[in-house]
Amino acid sequence: MGAGESTPVREAPQDEALARLLPPGVHGDTPAEQAAAGEFRALTEDGVRRAKTADLQRAVAALQVNPVVLDEEHAIAFSRALNDVRLVLSARLGIDTDEDAERVHAVDDWSAAQDVESYMALLYNFTTWLLETLMLALSTRLPD
């Protein structure tokens, strides 16, 4: 950009799931804070989207192999992809409070699933377990 040109502003996503995936880099309700958030989003959002897409593509590729074996780099990318899936599911399931999380975690019987929400809850719970398991495995590699 040349002298006198301003940074473009990008609006925050209206969809709750996208808003969780792409949160504002600057928080606040004042016009200056909102402008800064829009400018930051304009400068960073495309790169964040590309990185998230790459993580998801790597995770899908990893799941095409049986058994799934991940080196540390791929495990970290896989964990980021799992977390993004959880963020989307949590938005779709309306998880905003501890009570909401308890409601979703109470859904634990695949044979009793009868609607989209119960299947999403089961998937959310499985994804949570898988992410926790992966994080535990990665944490064992941390230095003492």
C-alpha positions in Angstrom: 0.0 0.0 0.0 1.2 3.5 -0.8 1.1 6.6 1.3 -2.4 7.7 2.1 -3.9 4.3 1.4 -5.8 2.7 4.3 -5.9 -1.0 5.2 -9.0 -2.7 4.0 -11.6 -3.7 6.6 -13.2 -7.1 6.7 -16.3 -7.9 8.7 -16.5 -10.7 11.2 -18.3 -13.8 10.1 -22.0 -13.9 11.0 -22.1 -17.7 11.2 -21.4 -18.7 14.8 -19.2 -21.7 13.7 -17.1 -19.5 11.5 -16.9 -16.9 14.2 -15.4 -19.5 16.6 -13.0 -20.6 13.9 -12.0 -17.1 13.0 -12.3 -15.0 16.2 -11.4 -11.3 16.3 -7.7 -10.4 16.8 -8.8 -7.3 18.6 -11.7 -7.2 21.1 -13.8 -4.3 22.0 -17.0 -2.4 21.1 -15.6 1.1 20.5 -15.4 2.2 16.9 -11.6 2.3 17.0 -11.5 -1.3 18.4 -14.0 -2.5 15.8 -11.9 -0.8 13.0 -8.7 -2.4 14.3 -10.4 -5.8 14.5 -11.5 -5.4 10.8 -8.1 -4.3 9.7 -6.4 -7.2 11.5 -8.9 -9.6 10.0 -8.3 -8.3 6.5 -4.6 -8.8 7.0 -4.7 -12.3 8.6 -7.9 -14.1 7.8 -6.8 -15.6 4.4 -3.7 -17.0 5.9 -5.6 -18.5 8.8 -8.1 -20.1 6.5 -5.3 -21.6 4.3 -3.6 -23.0 7.4 -6.8 -24.5 8.8 -7.6 -26.0 5.4 -4.1 -27.5 5.1 -4.5 -29.1 8.6 -7.8 -30.6 7.6 -6.4 -32.0 4.4 -3.4 -33.5 6.3 -5.9 -35.1 8.8 -8.0 -36.5 6.0 -4.9 -38.0 4.3 -3.8 -39.5 7.6 -7.1 -41.2 8.1 -6.8 -42.9 4.7 -4.1 -45.2 6.0 -4.7 -48.1 8.3 -3.3 -48.1 10.9 -3.1 -44.3 11.4 0.4 -43.5 12.5 1.4 -39.8 13.1 4.8 -38.3 13.6 5.0 -35.3 16.0 4.5 -32.7 13.2 1.5 -34.5 11.7 0.0 -35.2 15.2 0.1 -31.5 16.0 -1.6 -30.6 12.7 -4.1 -33.4 13.3 -4.8 -31.9 16.8 -5.5 -28.5 15.3 -7.9 -30.0 12.8 -9.7 -31.9 15.5 -10.0 -28.8 17.6 -11.5 -26.9 14.6 -14.0 -29.7 14.2 -14.9 -29.5 17.9 -15.3 -25.7 17.6 -17.8 -26.1 14.7 -19.7 -28.8 16.5 -19.8 -26.8 19.7 -21.3 -23.9 17.8 -23.9 -26.1 16.1 -24.8 -27.7 19.4 -25.1 -24.4 21.3 -22.3 -25.2 23.8 -21.8 -21.9 25.6 -21.9 -22.8 29.2 -20.8 -25.6 31.5 -24.4 -26.8 31.6 -24.5 -26.9 27.8 -21.3 -29.0 27.8 -22.8 -31.4 30.4 -26.0 -31.8 28.3 -23.9 -32.8 25.3 -21.5 -35.0 27.2 -24.6 -36.9 28.6 -25.3 -38.2 25.1 -23.3 -41.4 25.0 -25.3 -44.1 23.5 -25.0 -44.6 19.7 -28.0 -46.9 19.6 -30.2 -44.2 21.1 -29.3 -41.5 18.5 -32.4 -40.5 16.6 -31.7 -37.0 15.3 -29.0 -34.8 13.9 -28.3 -33.1 17.2 -27.8 -36.4 19.0 -25.4 -37.7 16.3 -23.5 -34.4 16.4 -23.3 -34.7 20.2 -21.9 -38.2 19.8 -19.4 -37.0 17.2 -18.4 -34.1 19.5 -17.8 -36.4 22.4 -15.8 -38.8 20.3 -13.7 -35.9 18.8 -13.2 -34.6 22.4 -11.9 -38.0 23.5 -9.7 -38.4 20.5 -8.2 -34.9 20.9 -7.6 -35.6 24.7 -5.9 -38.9 23.8 -3.7 -37.3 21.2 -2.7 -34.4 23.6 -1.8 -37.0 26.3 0.4 -38.9 23.8 2.1 -35.6 22.7 2.6 -34.5 26.3 4.6 -37.6 27.1 7.2 -36.3 24.6 7.6 -33.1 26.5 10.9 -32.7 28.5 10.6 -33.1 32.3 
